[in-house]
Amino acid sequence: MAFSQRPVLYKHADASLFPSSTFVISQTLVQLPISLLEVLLFGSIVYFMAGLANSVERFFTFALIIFAFQLTFGQLFRTLAAIVPTVQMGQPVCGLLVLLFSLFSGFMMAKDDIPDYWIWV
C-alpha cells in the first residue's frame, strides 16, 4: 500500500501542500481502527484455541502486545517502502527482516544458542 501511495505523497510534497510527516501520521491514524479490529479478531481466535488463561485482563494484555507488534511492523515496512525505490527491491528486504526477527525472537532458537556476533540483531 505504501508503494501505491508514493506518487500522491510526491505530488503533495512538490506542491508544498503539507509536510510529509502529516501524510504519514494521517495514514497511521486511518489504519488504527482497521488494525485494532484485525488484532481483536485474530487474537480472540488464537488466544482461546491455544488454551491460554481464561482471564479478561490476560486476553487484553495479549491483544495489546499483538497490537503493538502489528503497529511496529507496519511502520517498519512503511519506512522500508520509503527507502527502497521499487516493490521488487523492497520485498526481499522485508522478507529477510521478517526471517531475522522470527529466527532470533526466541521461538526458533533459544537465547543461549544464538552466537555472540548475532546478539545485536
N, C-alpha and C positions, 0 to 999 in steps of 0.2 A: 504494500500500500504506500509506503514511503517513497518508493521509486516512481510510482504513478503520479504522486503529488508534487514531485520536484519541479516540473515546469510551472506550476501555479506559484510555488514559492519564489522561483526566479523572476517570474513576471511581476509579482508584487514587490519584490526587493528592488528590481530595476526601476519601478515607478515610484519608489520610496513611499509606499502606502503605509507601511508599518514595519517595525523591526522584525527580524527573523525569530527572535525569542517569543514574540507574541503568537506567531504562527505555530510554533512548537508547543507552547503552553495550551493554546486552544485545541490543538489536535489531541493532546494528552487529556484535557478535561472532557472532551467529547467521548473519548474512549473509556473513561472511568465507569460509567453505568454498564456498558457492554461487558467490560472486564469483570465487574462485580457479579453480574448475572452468570457469566461463564464459570467463575470460581465457585459460586454457590451451587450451581448445577453439578459441576464436576466434583467438587468437594463432598457434597452430600452423597453422591453415588459411591465414590471411592472410600470415604470415611466409614460408612456403615457396611460396605461389602468387605472391607478389611477387618471388621470386627473390633474397631478401636473403642475406647471407653464411651459408654452411653452417658455423656455429660454435655450439657449445652455450652458450658464455658470452654471445655476442651475442643468441642467442634468449632466454635467460633475462633479459638486460638489457631487451630489448624487452618481454617479458612483465611484468616488474616495473614498467616505465613505464606500460603499459596498466592494470595492476592499481592503481597509484597514481591514475591519472586516473579510473578507474571508482569508486574509493572517494571521491575528491574530489567528483565529480559527484553520487554518491549522497547524500553528506552535504549538498551544496548543495541538492538537491531536497528532502531531508528538512527542512532549515531553512526553505525556502520553504513547504513544506506546513504547518509550524508557524506561519508568519506569516500566510498568507492564509486567509480563513475558509472558502472553498469550492473544490472542484475546478475549477469553471467559471472562477474568478478565477485559479487557480494555473497552469492550462495555458498561457494566453497569456504569462504572465510567464516561465515555464520555456522556452517556445518562443523568446521574444525573447532570453533569456540564451544559449541554445544557438546562435542565429543570430549574436549578437555574438561569442561565443567562437570560432565557426567562421570568421567573417569576418576577425577580427583575429589569428588564430593564426599567420599567415604562409603558409598554404597557398593562400588565395584572393587575398590582397593581400600584396605584398612590404612589408617594414617601411618602406622608403623612400617607398612610395606612400601610407602612412597619414597623414592630415592631423595637424598638431601638436596640435590641440584634441581629437583622439580617442586620443592616445597613452596616456592614463591607463587606457584600457579594456584 
